[in-house]
C-alpha cells in the first residue's frame, strides 16, 4: 500500500499548507482528499507535488506492505521461493 504520510511532513517542513496547494498551485481539493485517504493518485500528481515542494518522491510517499500481503508472504515461506526458483531453472 502506498501511503502519503511523508507528504504532510514535507509540507510542514516547507511551510506549505493544503490551502496554498489548492489556491495558488491549482491542486484540486479532490486530489488532496485522495492523498489524505491514501487512495490512488496519478503519477502526474506526484510529479506536480515534487515540483511544487522541490523534493523527491521519497519525501512524499512510501510503500508499506498490507497486512494481507505480509500474511501471504509468511504463509508461503521459503518453500514457495524454492518452488519458484526451480521452475525458472526449467525454462
C-alpha positions in Angstrom: 0.0 0.0 0.0 1.3 3.5 -0.8 0.9 6.0 2.0 1.4 9.7 1.9 2.3 10.4 5.5 5.7 11.9 4.3 3.8 14.4 2.1 2.3 16.1 5.2 5.7 16.1 7.0 7.4 17.6 4.0 4.7 20.3 3.6 5.1 21.2 7.3 8.9 21.5 6.9 8.5 23.7 3.9 5.7 25.7 5.5 3.2 25.0 2.7 -0.4 24.4 3.6 -3.2 22.5 1.8 -4.9 25.8 1.2 -1.7 27.1 -0.6 -1.7 24.0 -2.8 -5.4 24.4 -3.7 -5.4 28.2 -4.1 -2.1 29.0 -5.6 -0.8 25.8 -7.1 -4.0 24.6 -8.6 -4.0 21.2 -6.9 -7.7 20.1 -6.7 -9.4 19.6 -3.4 -10.3 16.1 -4.6 -6.6 15.2 -5.1 -5.9 16.4 -1.5 -8.8 14.3 -0.3 -7.4 11.2 -2.1 -3.9 11.8 -0.7 -5.4 12.2 2.9 -7.1 8.8 2.5 -4.1 7.1 0.9 -6.1 6.5 -2.2 -4.7 6.2 -5.7 -3.4 9.3 -7.4 -1.7 9.7 -10.8 2.0 9.9 -11.3 1.2 13.4 -12.8 0.0 14.5 -9.4 3.1 13.0 -7.7 5.3 14.8 -10.3 3.5 18.1 -9.7 3.9 17.8 -5.9 7.6 17.1 -6.3 8.0 20.2 -8.4 5.9 22.4 -6.0 7.7 21.2 -2.9 11.1 20.9 -4.6 11.6 17.4 -3.2 12.0 13.7 -4.2 9.3 11.1 -4.4 10.6 9.5 -1.2 9.7 12.7 0.6 6.1 12.4 -0.5 5.2 8.8 -0.4 6.3 5.3 0.8 5.3 1.7 0.3 4.1 -0.3 3.3 3.1 -3.9 2.9 -0.6 -4.6 3.5 -1.3 -6.9 6.4 -2.8 -9.4 4.0 0.3 -9.2 1.8 2.6 -9.8 4.8 0.4 -12.7 5.9 0.6 -14.3 2.5 4.3 -14.0 2.3 4.7 -15.5 5.8 2.3 -18.4 4.9 4.2 -19.2 1.7 7.5 -19.3 3.5 10.8 -20.3 2.0 9.3 -23.4 0.2 7.4 -21.1 -2.2 10.6 -19.3 -3.0 12.3 -22.6 -3.7 9.4 -23.7 -5.9 9.7 -20.5 -8.0 13.4 -20.8 -8.5 13.2 -24.4 -9.6 10.5 -23.6 -12.2 12.8 -20.8 -13.5 15.6 -23.4 -13.9 13.4 -25.4 -16.2 12.8 -22.6 -18.6 
